[in-house]
Amino acid sequence: MGTCRSRCGFGEFVATELLPAEAAEELQRLSPAELLVPRWLRDREELQAVIDALPRTAVEGREDWVFDRDAGHRPAESALPHTHP
């Protein structure tokens, strides 16, 4: 499972990969204002326990492709200038 967080005012962006149990602990530690999750995961029992532990966090489901690494990687690659060694 992957998590990422940003603090725009500080120019900070952090991405990590965690086991589901570790992700729950990390989210409780961070206490985010908003949590974006794939729609297929939104109503799963495993996530519900985490959501219940974050009463001030808005949880929003997004289409699954939004979380697809390849779907995001292609547009990013096409926006970057190509360099040759």
C-alpha atoms as one frame of an Amber mdcrd trajectory, in Angstrom:
protein
   0.000   0.000   0.000   1.308   3.424  -0.839   0.843   6.671   0.987   1.889
  10.184   0.124   1.476  13.467   1.878   2.222  17.045   1.077   2.565  20.267
   3.001   2.347  22.909   0.327   3.411  25.762   2.574   6.717  24.000   3.184
   7.207  22.595  -0.333   7.238  19.102   1.149   6.074  15.922  -0.595   6.708
  12.458   0.867   5.719   9.101  -0.647   6.157   5.728   1.041   5.085   2.116
   0.675   3.749   0.405   3.782   2.020  -2.758   4.881  -1.713  -2.176   5.532
  -1.214  -2.379   9.322   1.620   0.147   9.110  -0.486   2.454   6.953  -3.209
   2.545   9.596  -0.706   3.557  12.265   0.886   6.163   9.994  -2.475   7.724
   9.119  -3.414   7.939  12.784  -0.057   9.596  13.504  -0.459  12.123  10.672
  -4.161  12.785  11.307  -4.729  14.075   7.743  -7.441  16.570   6.823  -8.330
  14.518   3.742  -7.810  10.919   2.667  -8.182   9.929  -0.999  -8.731   6.218
  -1.615  -9.708   4.045  -4.592 -13.465   3.531  -4.777 -13.086  -0.252  -4.518
 -11.385   0.239  -1.142 -13.688   2.958   0.219 -16.268   0.651   1.798 -14.030
  -2.264   2.757 -14.113  -3.363   6.373 -10.314  -3.023   6.750 -10.462   0.651
   5.839 -13.530   1.354   7.939 -11.575   0.754  11.164  -8.986   3.313  10.044
 -11.688   5.806   9.062 -13.382   5.406  12.430 -10.074   6.247  14.118  -9.812
   9.494  12.090 -13.009  11.394  12.950 -11.724  14.747  11.604 -10.578  13.321
   8.270 -12.687  13.673   5.115 -12.516  10.402   3.158 -13.123  10.595  -0.579
 -13.308   7.722  -3.067 -11.661   8.226  -6.453 -11.707   6.172  -9.651  -9.242
   3.285  -9.545  -7.177   4.550 -12.504  -6.202   7.643 -10.490  -4.047   5.360
  -8.344  -2.556   3.408 -11.256   1.183   4.064 -11.405   1.358   3.628 -15.179
  -1.620   5.914 -15.814   0.153   8.749 -14.000   3.615   7.928 -15.272   2.792
   8.319 -18.987   1.603  11.966 -18.782   4.534  12.869 -16.522   7.048  11.378
 -18.950   5.546  13.199 -21.925   5.749  16.531 -20.072   9.458  16.176 -19.297
  12.123  17.141 -21.827  13.954  14.152 -23.254  17.665  14.024 -22.531  20.220
  11.804 -24.173  23.416  10.603 -22.507
